């Protein structure tokens, strides 16, 4: 899920279905926690931000498996990616690669 940078029209850049998905997720892997929290709040997440699991994408790939553990129990994880090519040319690429290797379905969202 791309996280818009800047303060103008953050939600206007995302289709309604993407915003609904953000509101349904309780665990997020993010590039920058501060901008991720602002985006999640702007999206109108029904839970308090402090009640959500928001983890910065680790620099060490060996820590990724533990962060993907909720997927094994059927829970969704949102990967919030900042400017650039989300989950391709950014820190999220390692998360996506590992999720695929573990057999989890990865669904890209536009914005």
N, C-alpha and C positions, 0 to 999 in steps of 0.2 A: 504494500500500500504506500504510494508516494506521499510524503509529508510536505506540504507546501511551505516554502520559505517566505517570510514576509508576513505582513499582517492584513493585507487587503485581499478579500475574496478567497480565503483559504478553502471554504466549503464549496464555492462556486466552481472550483476546478475538478470536483468529484461528482460522478453520477450518484443519484439517490441510493442506488443499491449498494454502492461502496460505503457510504455513510451508515447505512443500516447494518452492514457487516461489522464496521468498526464498533458500533453500539452494542453488538452482540458478543464481542470478544472480551475476555477478561485477562488474558496474558499477552503481552506484547514484547517483542524483541526490537530494539530501537537503536538508531545511530546516535542520537542526541536526546537524552531524557527530557531536557527542558522543553525543546520544541515539540517533542512527542506528546508530553502532557498537555501543552497548549492546544495542539491539534485535537487530541482526544476530548478535551473539555469543550472546544468549539464545536465538535461533532455532536455534542449533546449526550455523551455517554450517560446512561441512567445510574451508574454506580459512582460513588465518590472516587476521585482519582487515587486517593490514598489506599483504597480497597483493591485496586487493580495490581497485577503483577507486571511491572515494567522493568525490563532488564536491558542494560546496554549490551550491544553485540560485543562479545569478547574478542580481544586481539589474538588470543590463543585458541586455535581451533579445537583443542582437546576439551574445552569447557562447553562446547556446543551441544553435545549429547545430553547433558544434564538439563539444559534449557529446553530441549525438544521433548523431554519426558511427558509433558501433558498430552502430546499427540497420541502417545501409546494408550492413554485412557479415553481417547475419543474427543478430547477438547481441542478447539481451534486455537491457533496462535497467530497473532498478527505481526508481520514483519514490517515495521515502519521505516521507510528508506527516504533519505533526503534527496536533494537535487542530483541530477545525473541520470544514469540508467539504473533505476532501482533493481536491486538484487542481481545485477549483472556486473556493473563496473563500480561496485561499492562494497563495504564490509558485509552486506547481506548475501553476497554471492556464496560465501563459505557456508552460510546457514542453509541456503537453498540446495547447494550441492550435497550437504550432509543429509538433509531431509529426503532428498531423492535416493541417496545411497541406502537409507534406512527403510525405504519403501513407502514413505508418506506422500500423499498427494499435495502438490503445491499449486495454488490458484493465484495468478497475478491479477491485480486490480489496477485500473487506470485512474489517472487524475491529472 
